[in-house]
């Protein structure tokens, strides 16, 4: 008897949790309402904005990636010119700039 009471309590708790979760979900857009021309126009505008943002993000990644290549070459040249035990502040600045740009590219690729 105790086992069936525990099972019933567990089922009741799960049912309450599911009901609570579904009650907190936003209603489905246009549930049952007819789609108007204005709704279609808004969706089209939103789609065009998403496409434009995606194009801009890709272009920025290309530009930043090219800059990463240039910075890498510059950094290599500075390191090659520096002595065996000496690194100039310029080398450290280039390395920092390279690191920041690499992080930016990585975040941009993730879409952040």
Backbone as CSV, one residue per row, in Angstrom:
resi,resn,N_x,N_y,N_z,CA_x,CA_y,CA_z,C_x,C_y,C_z
1,UNK,0.823,-1.186,0.000,0.000,0.000,0.000,0.868,1.251,0.000
2,UNK,1.953,1.223,0.773,2.839,2.384,0.848,3.491,2.653,-0.501
3,UNK,3.794,1.571,-1.220,4.427,1.749,-2.521,3.467,2.401,-3.519
4,UNK,2.242,2.000,-3.518,1.285,2.592,-4.450,0.988,4.038,-4.073
5,UNK,1.058,4.363,-2.789,0.863,5.754,-2.370,2.037,6.610,-2.843
6,UNK,3.241,6.068,-2.744,4.412,6.801,-3.226,4.337,6.999,-4.734
7,UNK,3.919,5.961,-5.444,3.795,6.055,-6.891,2.748,7.097,-7.271
8,UNK,1.616,7.073,-6.567,0.564,8.047,-6.852,1.054,9.462,-6.564
9,UNK,1.793,9.638,-5.479,2.330,10.953,-5.128,3.317,11.419,-6.188
10,UNK,4.153,10.517,-6.655,5.122,10.849,-7.694,4.419,11.250,-8.991
11,UNK,3.415,10.478,-9.382,2.676,10.797,-10.602,1.973,12.138,-10.458
12,UNK,1.361,12.370,-9.296,0.665,13.634,-9.047,1.663,14.799,-9.119
13,UNK,2.846,14.648,-8.529,3.862,15.690,-8.552,4.333,15.981,-9.970
14,UNK,4.530,14.928,-10.758,4.938,15.113,-12.153,3.852,15.814,-12.953
15,UNK,2.607,15.448,-12.709,1.503,16.086,-13.420,1.434,17.574,-13.080
16,UNK,1.642,17.908,-11.807,1.643,19.314,-11.404,2.805,20.068,-12.037
17,UNK,3.970,19.436,-12.090,5.142,20.086,-12.690,4.915,20.346,-14.175
18,UNK,4.337,19.375,-14.869,4.065,19.542,-16.300,3.020,20.630,-16.513
19,UNK,1.975,20.618,-15.702,0.932,21.633,-15.830,1.502,23.024,-15.562
20,UNK,2.374,23.120,-14.569,2.981,24.408,-14.244,3.872,24.889,-15.380
21,UNK,4.637,23.981,-15.955,5.548,24.347,-17.042,4.770,24.787,-18.280
22,UNK,3.702,24.086,-18.609,2.937,24.466,-19.795,2.160,25.751,-19.561
23,UNK,1.790,26.024,-18.325,1.072,27.264,-18.034,1.992,28.474,-18.200
24,UNK,3.299,28.279,-17.997,4.253,29.376,-18.097,4.717,29.611,-19.526
25,UNK,4.397,28.710,-20.437,4.819,28.864,-21.825,3.968,29.937,-22.488
26,UNK,4.581,30.755,-23.345,3.807,31.786,-24.039,2.835,31.135,-25.014
27,UNK,1.720,31.751,-25.269,0.770,31.167,-26.210,1.341,31.159,-27.619
28,UNK,0.886,30.229,-28.402,1.355,30.129,-29.781,0.897,31.365,-30.548
29,UNK,1.767,31.933,-31.366,1.379,33.126,-32.115,0.263,32.794,-33.099
30,UNK,-0.685,33.687,-33.210,-1.782,33.570,-34.162,-2.546,32.266,-33.995
31,UNK,-2.736,31.818,-32.758,-3.450,30.569,-32.555,-4.912,30.757,-32.949
32,UNK,-5.238,30.237,-34.092,-6.605,30.298,-34.565,-6.968,31.595,-35.265
33,UNK,-6.161,32.614,-35.146,-6.465,33.890,-35.766,-6.016,33.859,-37.226
34,UNK,-6.767,34.484,-38.104,-6.350,34.503,-39.516,-5.099,35.356,-39.698
35,UNK,-4.276,34.924,-40.621,-3.039,35.641,-40.918,-3.387,36.814,-41.838
36,UNK,-2.980,37.999,-41.421,-3.285,39.187,-42.216,-2.104,39.556,-43.099
37,UNK,-2.351,40.476,-44.017,-1.276,40.953,-44.889,-0.202,41.668,-44.074
38,UNK,-0.635,42.334,-43.002,0.326,43.035,-42.143,1.245,42.030,-41.456
39,UNK,0.682,40.890,-41.002,1.506,39.845,-40.389,2.529,39.310,-41.387
40,UNK,2.073,39.080,-42.605,2.979,38.597,-43.648,4.073,39.614,-43.929
41,UNK,3.711,40.890,-43.976,4.689,41.949,-44.243,5.706,42.028,-43.111
42,UNK,5.240,41.889,-41.875,6.165,41.911,-40.729,7.126,40.734,-40.785
43,UNK,6.601,39.560,-41.132,7.474,38.383,-41.233,8.512,38.577,-42.334
44,UNK,8.090,39.147,-43.444,9.016,39.398,-44.564,10.106,40.379,-44.151
45,UNK,9.715,41.433,-43.436,10.693,42.427,-42.965,11.667,41.781,-41.987
46,UNK,11.148,40.975,-41.057,12.017,40.295,-40.091,12.990,39.357,-40.803
47,UNK,12.490,38.665,-41.819,13.360,37.759,-42.573,14.472,38.534,-43.278
48,UNK,14.115,39.644,-43.908,15.120,40.456,-44.607,16.150,41.010,-43.628
49,UNK,15.699,41.407,-42.441,16.636,41.908,-41.425,17.590,40.808,-40.975
50,UNK,17.061,39.596,-40.775,17.922,38.469,-40.369,18.966,38.183,-41.434
51,UNK,18.534,38.180,-42.702,19.463,37.917,-43.810,20.532,39.002,-43.873
52,UNK,20.130,40.259,-43.706,21.100,41.366,-43.746,22.096,41.266,-42.594
53,UNK,21.604,40.934,-41.398,22.508,40.782,-40.241,23.481,39.634,-40.462
54,UNK,22.995,38.541,-41.052,23.862,37.390,-41.312,24.934,37.749,-42.338
55,UNK,24.556,38.474,-43.384,25.542,38.911,-44.384,26.595,39.799,-43.739
56,UNK,26.147,40.716,-42.899,27.076,41.625,-42.230,28.015,40.850,-41.308
57,UNK,27.474,39.854,-40.597,28.297,39.045,-39.693,29.360,38.270,-40.476
58,UNK,28.979,37.698,-41.608,29.928,36.935,-42.429,31.004,37.857,-42.987
59,UNK,30.602,39.032,-43.459,31.573,39.988,-43.997,32.551,40.435,-42.902
60,UNK,32.040,40.658,-41.718,32.906,41.048,-40.602,33.880,39.924,-40.257
61,UNK,33.416,38.666,-40.297,34.313,37.538,-40.033,35.412,37.453,-41.078
62,UNK,35.059,37.679,-42.340,36.075,37.652,-43.408,37.121,38.741,-43.187
63,UNK,36.635,39.956,-42.900,37.546,41.091,-42.700,38.439,40.838,-41.479
64,UNK,37.853,40.373,-40.387,38.636,40.114,-39.176,39.608,38.952,-39.372
65,UNK,39.194,37.950,-40.128,40.092,36.817,-40.391,41.297,37.265,-41.213
66,UNK,41.051,38.122,-42.188,42.166,38.660,-42.978,43.112,39.459,-42.088
67,UNK,42.535,40.240,-41.175,43.357,41.028,-40.243,44.165,40.086,-39.330
68,UNK,43.575,38.954,-38.940,44.312,37.972,-38.130,45.543,37.463,-38.880
69,UNK,45.380,37.200,-40.153,46.515,36.731,-40.962,47.605,37.793,-40.993
70,UNK,47.212,39.044,-41.213,48.190,40.134,-41.258,48.897,40.297,-39.918
71,UNK,48.143,40.258,-38.833,48.753,40.391,-37.503,49.707,39.242,-37.209
72,UNK,49.331,38.048,-37.642,50.203,36.884,-37.420,51.538,37.057,-38.141
73,UNK,51.469,37.552,-39.366,52.712,37.784,-40.129,53.569,38.855,-39.447
74,UNK,52.913,39.952,-39.015,53.646,41.013,-38.337,54.290,40.499,-37.055
75,UNK,53.546,39.717,-36.299,54.075,39.172,-35.050,55.272,38.271,-35.326
76,UNK,55.163,37.436,-36.349,56.285,36.559,-36.694,57.513,37.373,-37.080
77,UNK,57.318,38.441,-37.839,58.443,39.289,-38.227,59.102,39.926,-37.001
78,UNK,58.282,40.425,-36.066,58.844,41.028,-34.845,59.618,40.006,-34.020
79,UNK,59.070,38.816,-33.912,59.751,37.777,-33.131,61.044,37.366,-33.819
80,UNK,61.020,37.258,-35.140,62.234,36.893,-35.870,63.324,37.950,-35.718
81,UNK,62.934,39.235,-35.673,63.904,40.319,-35.524,64.439,40.430,-34.100
82,UNK,63.617,40.055,-33.140,64.025,40.188,-31.739,65.146,39.200,-31.430
83,UNK,65.896,39.549,-30.425,66.977,38.669,-30.001,66.415,37.416,-29.333
84,UNK,67.321,36.520,-29.014,66.916,35.245,-28.432,66.229,35.422,-27.077
85,UNK,66.686,36.379,-26.281,66.155,36.559,-24.933,65.427,37.887,-24.764
86,UNK,65.141,38.569,-25.860,64.545,39.899,-25.758,63.279,39.971,-26.613
87,UNK,62.188,40.396,-25.991,60.963,40.679,-26.728,60.581,42.119,-26.444
88,UNK,60.288,42.851,-27.472,59.949,44.256,-27.299,58.482,44.390,-26.884
89,UNK,58.152,45.580,-26.425,56.762,45.855,-26.051,55.864,45.785,-27.278
90,UNK,56.415,46.094,-28.436,55.627,46.033,-29.670,55.173,44.593,-29.942
91,UNK,56.037,43.634,-29.663,55.681,42.224,-29.856,54.535,41.854,-28.923
92,UNK,54.617,42.289,-27.695,53.565,41.982,-26.718,52.247,42.649,-27.121
93,UNK,52.320,43.895,-27.593,51.107,44.588,-28.053,50.483,43.861,-29.245
94,UNK,51.309,43.421,-30.178,50.795,42.693,-31.342,50.148,41.383,-30.910
95,UNK,50.771,40.702,-29.970,50.207,39.440,-29.482,48.862,39.679,-28.791
96,UNK,48.764,40.751,-28.007,47.493,41.090,-27.348,46.422,41.428,-28.378
97,UNK,46.784,42.205,-29.386,45.834,42.586,-30.428,45.347,41.349,-31.180
98,UNK,46.275,40.462,-31.462,45.951,39.215,-32.150,44.990,38.369,-31.315
99,UNK,45.269,38.278,-30.029,44.426,37.489,-29.127,43.007,38.069,-29.050
100,UNK,42.889,39.381,-28.907,41.567,40.022,-28.827,40.776,39.813,-30.113
101,UNK,41.446,39.966,-31.236,40.769,39.796,-32.513,40.344,38.338,-32.708
102,UNK,41.181,37.417,-32.290,40.835,35.996,-32.401,39.599,35.676,-31.560
103,UNK,39.524,36.238,-30.368,38.333,36.030,-29.529,37.089,36.613,-30.194
104,UNK,37.240,37.796,-30.777,36.110,38.448,-31.454,35.608,37.584,-32.604
105,UNK,36.527,37.051,-33.396,36.155,36.195,-34.519,35.449,34.939,-34.006
106,UNK,35.970,34.363,-32.953,35.377,33.153,-32.388,33.957,33.425,-31.901
107,UNK,33.756,34.526,-31.184,32.412,34.880,-30.704,31.474,35.154,-31.864
108,UNK,31.992,35.809,-32.886,31.184,36.111,-34.059,30.772,34.833,-34.786
109,UNK,31.653,33.855,-34.830,31.326,32.586,-35.471,30.242,31.852,-34.702
110,UNK,30.243,31.998,-33.400,29.199,31.368,-32.587,27.891,32.131,-32.689
111,UNK,27.956,33.334,-33.249,26.754,34.132,-33.375,26.419,34.912,-32.117
112,UNK,27.419,35.173,-31.297,27.191,35.878,-30.030,27.224,37.367,-30.234
